[in-house]
């Protein structure tokens, strides 16, 4: 993770409302560049931030998914998690604005940090 990514992980999430601005353009490109484990995919007509993480076995993948779940619950912002043998895919987007919000990038950075512990 780059310095921008580390700084993202340290930022506080902010309340998101229907009139909140999505992260687009140069800001999105810079944040995404700082998160090398992540990509943006259009899924069901919504841009989503997607990260795939590999593990030695199912038990380690489940432990990671549970840690991501705790992180999400503490932030009151919840991702889609796909858990398979040896892998977890994490999908962040903000339902309220049907796009990517700053909170999605903050939490992606925290998940990356978590994956490196």
N, C-alpha and C positions, 0 to 999 in steps of 0.2 A: 504494500500500500504506500502511496506517495504521501508527501507532507500534506497536500490538500485532503487526501483521504483520511489521514490521521486527524486532521482538524475537523473534518466532517463528523467523525466518530465522537468527538468531544462536544459538539454543538447540542443544544437542547431542541427537542421537537417543539413545534408551535401548533397551536390549535388551527385546524383547517376547517374552513367554512365553504359553502357553495360558491362564494365569490373570491375564494383564494386563487391566486395565480399559479398555474402549472409552471414547472421548470422547463424552459425551452431554449433553443438557440445556443449561443456561446456558453451560457451558464450550464446547460445540460452537457454539452460536449466536454467542458472542463471537469465537471464532477465525474462524468463517466470515465474520462481518461485517468482520473485518480483512483478509480475502482477497477483494476485490471481483471478481477474475477467476475465482472458483471457485464451484461449486455442489455440493450433495449429490444424488446420484441413486441410487435402488435398482436394482441390476442383478444379476440372478441371485440375488435374495433377500439381497444384501449392499449396505449403504450404501457408496458410493464417492464420493470427492472428485474432481470433474471440472473441468478447465480447458481452454479452447479458445484457441489462439493463432494469429494470422494473420500471413502473411508475403507479400512481394512475388512470390515464386516458389518453385518446388520446391527449388532449391538452398539457399535460406535456411531453408526448413522442415526440410530434412535436417540442416543444420548445427546448428539449434536442437535437434532430436531427438538428435543425437549428443552435444551438450553436456548435455542432460538425462540421457542414458545414462551419461555419465561421473560426473555428480553422484550418480546412483543407485548406481552401482558403488562409489563412495567411501563411501557411507552403508550399503552392503549392504542396500538396500531398493529394490525394483525396481517401477516402474509399468508399466501397459499404455500403449503409445504407438500412436496411430493417425496415420499420416503421409499426407497427401494434397497435391496441388498447392496451395501457398500456405497450408497449415494443419497444425497439430499439435494433437491432443487428448491430454491426459495424464490418466490415471486412477490415483489412489492409493487403496489400502485395504490392510489388514493381513490376510493370509491366515490367520495363526495364530489370530486371534480372530474372523475373518469379520466385521470391522467396521472402524471408523475408530479409529486409535491416534494419540497425540500425534505420532509420527514422520510420519504422513501430512500433518498440518498444517505441521510444520516444513519438510518437503520441498516442499510446495506453495508455501510462502512463498519458499523458495530458487529455485524454478522461476520464480515471478513476478519476483524480482529479476534472474534470468538473462535473462528476456524483455525487460527494460528496459535491458540493457547495450548 
